[in-house]
Amino acid sequence: MKKYSRIVAVLCVLGFTSSPAMATGFSIVGGINDNMTSVSTGVAGVATADISGGLGYSAGFLVNFGMANHGFETGLIYEAIKTKTSVTLLGVTSATESTDGYLHIPVLYRFGGMMWSFGVGGFYEIATSSGGSSNYGLEAGPRVSFSKLFIDARYDFGLKDNSGVKTKGVVALVGIHL
């Protein structure tokens, strides 16, 4: 928990000490995520294992640093990511579903107009549950803004090889600028 408190403290200090020429904004976000990772392995008729993703939820905050039409964005978003596993051994199938928690830290460069913008950058994830492992990768997606309300759609592509699997997913966030 001490590690997470330090991350939040650093983000807050950056937000309160940025240059007056740069606008700083805070946002609260929430939404859904879809873990699109899918893996199948085994010997047909003897033993197979299928792993696929499912819908989860996301909630957190974002900090923006920049000018009117471009700037940097970071934050801290908790993601509950679902995974479905199905194992078949000699014709007998066993299925389980698990939810792993992650602290998702995006770092994006956002550019565009007042209503539409596009963010591109990367992310780092820290597992908060015993079943998960840390991850990092690329992240990109559009945003549409309506005054203080905005909608984000993001695509995440994991670059870390977690047991032979590179993760990928889609996140849809709704937020409000404070």
Secondary structure, DSSP 8 states (H G I E B T S, - for coil): -HHHHHHHHHHHHHHHSS-TTSEEEEEEEEEEEEE--EEEEEETTTEEEEEEEEEEEEEEEEEEEE-SSEEEEEEEEEEEEEEEEEEEETTEEEEEEEEEEEEEEEEEEEEE-SSEEEEEEEEEEEE-STT---EEEEEEEEEEEETTEEEEEEEEEE-S-BTTB--EEEEEEEEEE-
